[in-house]
């Protein structure tokens, strides 16, 4: 199939960006979206141009680095699918495709489709550690965890930190990410000691990084490639309220 791509090109964070148009000819419908971009980049490089910069690593929907907005939707048209898992059979011959980076104050564009997501790392770091004994490996069944809680903890831990929730939110909020990272510890016994302080510290860092407030649009869960629910945001808000009312220190 032959496609027309409109790709956001931006040399540096401080430079002005714009869409540039490229022809993607002879694209196989069995290619992934990133394979298609590789093909386009090979032709750009062959012609002496600067290839389109985009992030990728595992190409299996695990690492979360391939984030981009495709035709106005974070990761593209399919739910529960990262950009690297999106295949060209989802498009038709002659289609025009608009490709741009995540748009958020806290995610400055480094180049083209690549954004700086270190703010996510700082939110996780603000959560700190859990107060459990280290040393020899404990018995897996030493602390019983109810099956429903274990399932919810695993679901929250599925977050890959791609940033699609931020890109989809009209306020550029990262509360779904923050809530997932806090929740996967709050559902297990080992995470209870610092639970409220962790919630307060992570939300404070979230705000300091420049992410917007959550106003319950729900767009975040619609584009999350791991299907993480906004119910985790409700849980985070309850923990934050408890921390505030009980005077839990963030430090």
Residue, then its C-alpha position, 0 to 999 in steps of 0.5 A: x500500500x502507498x501512504x502519505x505521512x504528516x510527521x512532526x519534525x522538531x530539531x530541539x526542545x527550543x526549536x520551532x516544529x512543524x509537520x513535514x510530509x513523506x510518501x510511504x510507498x510499498x508498505x506491507x500490511x504485515x509490517x508494524x507501525x514502527x517497521x513502516x517508519x523504519x522503511x521511511x527512514x531508510x529512504x530519507x537516509x538514502x536521499x541524504x536527509x535526517x531520519x525521523x527520530x522516534x523511541x523504541x526498544x522491545x517492540x513487544x508492548x512491554x517497555x512503553x518507549x514507543x509512544x506517539x500520537x497517531x491520527x489524534x489518538x495516543x498509540x493509534x486506533x486500537x485499544x490495548x495496543x501500543x504503537x509498536x504492536x499496531x500493524x499496517x493492516x489497520x490502514x488502507x491504501x491511500x490513507x493519510x496518517x498524522x504522527x506527532x509526539x506526546x503533548x504536555x508541559x512535563x514532556x518536553x520534546x527532545x527531537x521529532x517524536x521523542x519526548x523527555x519522560x524523566x518526570x515519571x521517574x521522579x514520581x516513582x522515586x518520590x514513592x520511596x521504598x517499603x520497610x521490609x527485612x532484606x537478606x535471605x529470600x522469604x517464603x513465598x507464602x509467609x505473608x498471605x495476600x488475598x487473591x482479589x488484592x493480589x489481582x488488583x496489585x498485578x493489574x496496577x503493576x502492569x503500567x509500562x509508563x508510556x505516557x499515553x494517559x498524559x497525552x490523552x488527558x485534556x489537562x495533561x494529567x499523569x494521575x493514572x500513572x501515579x495512581x497505578x504506581x502507588x496502588x500496586x504497593x498499597x494492595x499488599x501487606x509490605x506496602x502498608x507502612x508508608x502507604x499514606x506518605x507515599x501517596x502524598x509524596x507522589x502526588x506532590x511530585x506529580x504537581x511539581x513536575x507540571x502535570x495537570x489536575x485530574x478532572x475525571x474525563x476518563x480519556x486516560x483509561x481509554x488509551x492505556x495500552x494495559x487497560x488500567x482503570x481510573x478506579x486506581x485514581x479514586x484509591x489514590x485520592x482516598x489515601x491522599x485525603x487520609x494523609x492530609x487529615x492525619x497529618x502524614x509527613x511527606x518527608 
